[in-house]
Amino acid sequence: MKWNGKTCSGYPFGGMLVEGLQRAASEANLSGKNWRLPKVKELGSLIDTSQPNLAIDLTVFPETPNDQMWSSSPYALDAFFGWAVHFYYGSSYYTYLEDIAMMRLVRE
């Protein structure tokens, strides 16, 4: 999805964690800017459980998918897991690296 000046448009990119890391590197190469997946604490800071239908403020983050999103944070106890944040449930958790999740790239 891309910001068009008023809202986000297009379709969210989803895939395994390795695909998200590749997508960030590809965007960085195309734009010349430093894109990356956020750390789990960065994503978790967006959780807003006061929202009625989704645990993120849709006025600030319009069109956010009702799904889990990958972070770049590894799960220290097992190399086959990584951290994700779910913006419907408002929680952070670890999951298999082969699971499918959405990607929210951030620029440094």
C-alpha positions as CSV (number, residue, x, y, z in Angstrom):
1,M,0.0,0.0,0.0
2,K,1.2,3.5,-0.7
3,W,0.3,6.9,0.9
4,N,-1.5,9.0,-1.7
5,G,-1.6,12.2,0.3
6,K,-5.0,11.5,1.9
7,T,-5.1,7.8,2.7
8,C,-3.4,4.5,1.9
9,S,-4.3,2.9,-1.3
10,G,-3.5,-0.4,-3.1
11,Y,-3.1,-3.8,-1.5
12,P,-1.0,-4.8,1.5
13,F,2.0,-7.0,0.9
14,G,2.0,-10.2,2.8
15,G,4.3,-13.1,3.0
16,M,6.9,-15.0,5.0
17,L,9.4,-13.0,7.0
18,V,12.2,-13.5,4.5
19,E,10.0,-12.1,1.8
20,G,9.5,-9.0,3.9
21,L,13.2,-8.5,4.5
22,Q,13.7,-8.9,0.7
23,R,11.0,-6.4,0.0
24,A,12.5,-3.8,2.3
25,A,15.9,-4.3,0.6
26,S,14.3,-4.0,-2.8
27,E,12.4,-0.8,-1.9
28,A,15.7,0.7,-0.5
29,N,17.4,-0.1,-3.8
30,L,14.6,1.4,-5.9
31,S,14.1,4.6,-3.9
32,G,17.6,5.2,-2.6
33,K,16.2,5.5,0.9
34,N,16.7,3.2,3.9
35,W,13.5,1.0,4.2
36,R,13.2,-1.7,6.8
37,L,10.8,-3.8,8.8
38,P,10.2,-2.3,12.2
39,K,11.3,-3.9,15.5
40,V,8.5,-5.5,17.6
41,K,8.6,-2.7,20.2
42,E,8.1,-0.1,17.4
43,L,5.1,-2.0,16.0
44,G,3.8,-2.7,19.5
45,S,3.9,1.1,20.2
46,L,1.2,1.5,17.6
47,I,-1.3,-0.7,19.4
48,D,-4.3,1.4,20.7
49,T,-6.8,-0.9,22.4
50,S,-9.2,2.1,23.0
51,Q,-10.2,1.8,19.3
52,P,-13.6,0.2,18.9
53,N,-13.0,-2.3,16.1
54,L,-9.2,-2.6,15.5
55,A,-6.3,-2.1,17.9
56,I,-4.8,0.8,15.9
57,D,-6.0,4.3,15.3
58,L,-7.4,4.3,11.7
59,T,-7.3,8.1,11.5
60,V,-3.5,8.0,11.9
61,F,-3.0,4.6,10.0
62,P,-5.9,4.4,7.5
63,E,-6.7,1.1,5.8
64,T,-4.5,-0.9,8.2
65,P,-5.2,-4.6,7.5
66,N,-7.0,-6.6,10.2
67,D,-4.1,-9.0,10.4
68,Q,-0.7,-9.8,11.9
69,M,2.4,-7.9,10.8
70,W,6.0,-9.1,10.8
71,S,8.6,-7.3,12.8
72,S,12.3,-7.6,12.2
73,S,12.9,-8.8,15.7
74,P,14.1,-12.4,16.0
75,Y,12.8,-14.7,18.7
76,A,15.9,-15.4,20.8
77,L,15.0,-18.8,22.1
78,D,14.4,-20.5,18.7
79,A,15.8,-19.5,15.2
80,F,12.6,-20.9,13.5
81,F,10.4,-18.1,15.0
82,G,10.1,-14.4,14.7
83,W,8.0,-11.7,16.4
84,A,4.7,-10.4,15.0
85,V,2.1,-7.9,16.1
86,H,-1.6,-8.5,15.5
87,F,-3.6,-5.2,15.1
88,Y,-7.0,-6.9,15.6
89,Y,-6.2,-8.5,18.9
90,G,-3.7,-5.8,20.0
91,S,-1.0,-8.3,20.9
92,S,2.7,-9.2,20.2
93,Y,3.7,-12.8,19.9
94,Y,6.2,-15.1,18.3
95,T,5.3,-17.3,15.3
96,Y,6.9,-19.6,12.7
97,L,9.0,-17.8,10.1
98,E,7.1,-19.6,7.4
99,D,3.8,-18.1,8.6
100,I,2.2,-15.4,6.4
101,A,1.9,-11.9,7.8
102,M,1.5,-8.4,6.4
103,M,4.5,-6.0,6.1
104,R,4.6,-2.4,7.3
105,L,7.9,-0.9,6.1
106,V,9.4,2.1,7.8
107,R,12.0,4.5,6.6
108,E,15.0,5.6,8.7
